[in-house]
Amino acid sequence: MPALILMYHDLAENLEEIPPGHRPYVLNPFAFRRQLDSAAQSSLKVLTVAEWCSQPKPASGLVLTFDDGNVSNYDLALPMLNEFGFKATFFITVGQIGIGNTMDWSQIRDLHAAGMEIGSHTLTHRPPSTLNDRELRSELSESRRVLEDGLGAPVTSLSSPTGFYNARMRELAREEGYGALCIGRVGLAADDGDMFSLNRIAVKATMNQHQFEALLRLDHFLIGSLRSQQWPREMARKIAGPAGYLRIRRVLMKGMGYVRWGT
């Protein structure tokens, strides 16, 4: 049975402190707690990426993932996950550890000690499609090496940053010894043996509780609607190319008063 893999980023009580362009990706802790409560009442079993990729697969699975490594993952998300007895996968941008509002090594190790899975979100968070094979391989291999050295444990899961994805990343991830690759394409993660193109659904601030509970029911109408909203962006990326798309995006968001847009 397919898995529902959810993608989170930051939690914050005061959105006024968040750059406007990043606010869609930031949840209020109260909303996150309501979502965890609904997950606890659902029929889905909460698993990490590595657990869901293991064999044999469970009949149904809900996978909670966090991208980037914001300190709110430790300060706010971890206590609530522990309260509900849930495990999650935290994808860390290794080159940003301990910089600004990102977790430091002691916090990442605490997550791991609490039973959370630590995965790679590459080294520098650059869009994979803008990198040549040598650069992309370095992003994957070096980030994994640093995480494994810092944790003293294997790192087997990877997520593609900035929503970009191409087939080269899948092949290089496999060659570099990863066991799974999560991407930004909306949809359920297919249980077809290919663990290197796992769909995820971003949980944004605009998603209400009713929609979240529909996701937990694997509502195909809602998932299809979210997928259709992603389609224009994918077409723009294909037409303009990664670099062109990013330039257009920055101009549009600057004109709208946004400081940052996307992840």
PyMOL commands that set and color helices and strands:
alter all, ss='L'
color gray80, all
select helices_A, chain A and resi 15-17+20-25+29-41+49-53+72-84+94-96+105-113+128-130+133-151+161-163+167-175+209-216+220-255
alter helices_A, ss='H'
color red, helices_A
select strands_A, chain A and resi 3-8+10-11+26-27+45-47+61-68+89-92+117-120+157-159+180-182+201-202
alter strands_A, ss='S'
color yellow, strands_A
deselect
rebuild
show_as cartoon
